[in-house]
Amino acid sequence: MRTPLLAAPPGAGESVDPAAFRSAMAALAAPVTVVTCYDELGAPRGMTVSAACSLSLDPPLFLVCLDRRAGSHDALVTAPYFCVHVLGPGDEDLAMRFAGPAEHRFSGAPLLPEPAVAPALAAGLRLTCERYAVRDGGDHSILIGRVTGVDAADGARGGLVWHQRGFTS
Ligand SMILES: Cc1cc2nc3c(=O)[nH]c(=O)nc-3n(C[C@H](O)[C@H](O)[C@H](O)COP(=O)(O)O)c2cc1C
């Protein structure tokens, strides 16, 4: 005799209301970073990213999640190197600059003059990363980098936080 199938538990196979999901995600306190690279023509590219976190200690891996529709997406997921600047209190304008019109991002930004594998800003705690993997993340791509260097601008320690659609620290 066959065992009757159990009824699906509550919640199985259901879809969350997108507005409820967004609202719940706004409750997650997230770091604020600016991720930069050079595109295939050597032009600097960068955008503000709060979906960022450490992934592994051995090897040292860090991940950022990039909207596939972002203009910088393709450059960032194909660049051999990228830099993650973990911003701190006082860097709010820089975060908004790198979320605003692309043509204004690097003109006037505090770029370090020394040549580097990716554009380096004199702001925040800087992680230099070598592309390690790119994974599917729905409408985002998960870009994973192997961290090859850590530098801090003037003792910066990060600490700027994006929470409930605003900055805090
Ligand atoms: C505080 C903050 C956090 C953000 N976090 C992300 C993120 O994690 N991933 C992402 O794809 N976009 C994020 N964005 C949005 C991008 O920075 C924004 O869409 C930017 O204009 C993309 O630039 P692009 O289209 O020129 O590449 C964030 C914006 C702000 C202000």
The ligand as a Tripos MOL2 file, in Angstrom:
@<TRIPOS>MOLECULE
LIG
   31    33     1     0     0
SMALL
NO_CHARGES

@<TRIPOS>ATOM
      1 C1         23.8940   53.0310   -0.2800 C.3       1 LIG1
      2 C2         23.7560   52.3540   -1.6290 C.ar      1 LIG1
      3 C3         23.9630   50.9920   -1.7370 C.ar      1 LIG1
      4 C4         23.8640   50.3490   -2.9680 C.ar      1 LIG1
      5 N1         24.1010   48.9990   -3.0480 N.ar      1 LIG1
      6 C5         24.0660   48.3850   -4.2470 C.ar      1 LIG1
      7 C6         24.3940   46.9970   -4.3490 C.ar      1 LIG1
      8 O1         24.6970   46.3260   -3.3740 O.2       1 LIG1
      9 N2         24.4030   46.4370   -5.5810 N.ar      1 LIG1
     10 C7         24.0580   47.1510   -6.7050 C.ar      1 LIG1
     11 O2         24.0650   46.5700   -7.8090 O.2       1 LIG1
     12 N3         23.7130   48.4540   -6.6300 N.ar      1 LIG1
     13 C8         23.7370   49.0880   -5.4360 C.ar      1 LIG1
     14 N4         23.4350   50.4040   -5.3400 N.ar      1 LIG1
     15 C9         22.9760   51.1240   -6.5410 C.3       1 LIG1
     16 C10        24.1140   51.5180   -7.4660 C.3       1 LIG1
     17 O3         25.1690   52.1710   -6.8030 O.3       1 LIG1
     18 C11        23.5260   52.4570   -8.5280 C.3       1 LIG1
     19 O4         22.4670   51.8000   -9.1890 O.3       1 LIG1
     20 C12        24.5110   52.9190   -9.5130 C.3       1 LIG1
     21 O5         23.9350   53.9920  -10.2310 O.3       1 LIG1
     22 C13        24.9240   51.8600  -10.5170 C.3       1 LIG1
     23 O6         25.7510   52.5120  -11.4230 O.3       1 LIG1
     24 P1         25.8950   52.1150  -12.9460 P.3       1 LIG1
     25 O7         24.5340   51.7930  -13.4680 O.co2     1 LIG1
     26 O8         26.5030   53.2980  -13.6010 O.co2     1 LIG1
     27 O9         26.8140   50.9650  -12.9610 O.co2     1 LIG1
     28 C14        23.5270   51.0900   -4.1220 C.ar      1 LIG1
     29 C15        23.3210   52.4860   -4.0160 C.ar      1 LIG1
     30 C16        23.4310   53.1030   -2.7790 C.ar      1 LIG1
     31 C17        23.2190   54.5970   -2.6890 C.3       1 LIG1
@<TRIPOS>BOND
     1     1     2 1
     2     2     3 ar
     3     2    30 ar
     4     3     4 ar
     5     4     5 ar
     6     4    28 ar
     7     5     6 ar
     8     6     7 ar
     9     6    13 1
    10     7     8 2
    11     7     9 ar
    12     9    10 ar
    13    10    11 2
    14    10    12 ar
    15    12    13 ar
    16    13    14 ar
    17    14    15 1
    18    14    28 ar
    19    15    16 1
    20    16    17 1
    21    16    18 1
    22    18    19 1
    23    18    20 1
    24    20    21 1
    25    20    22 1
    26    22    23 1
    27    23    24 1
    28    24    25 2
    29    24    26 1
    30    24    27 1
    31    28    29 ar
    32    29    30 ar
    33    30    31 1
@<TRIPOS>SUBSTRUCTURE
     1 LIG1         1 GROUP 0 **** ****
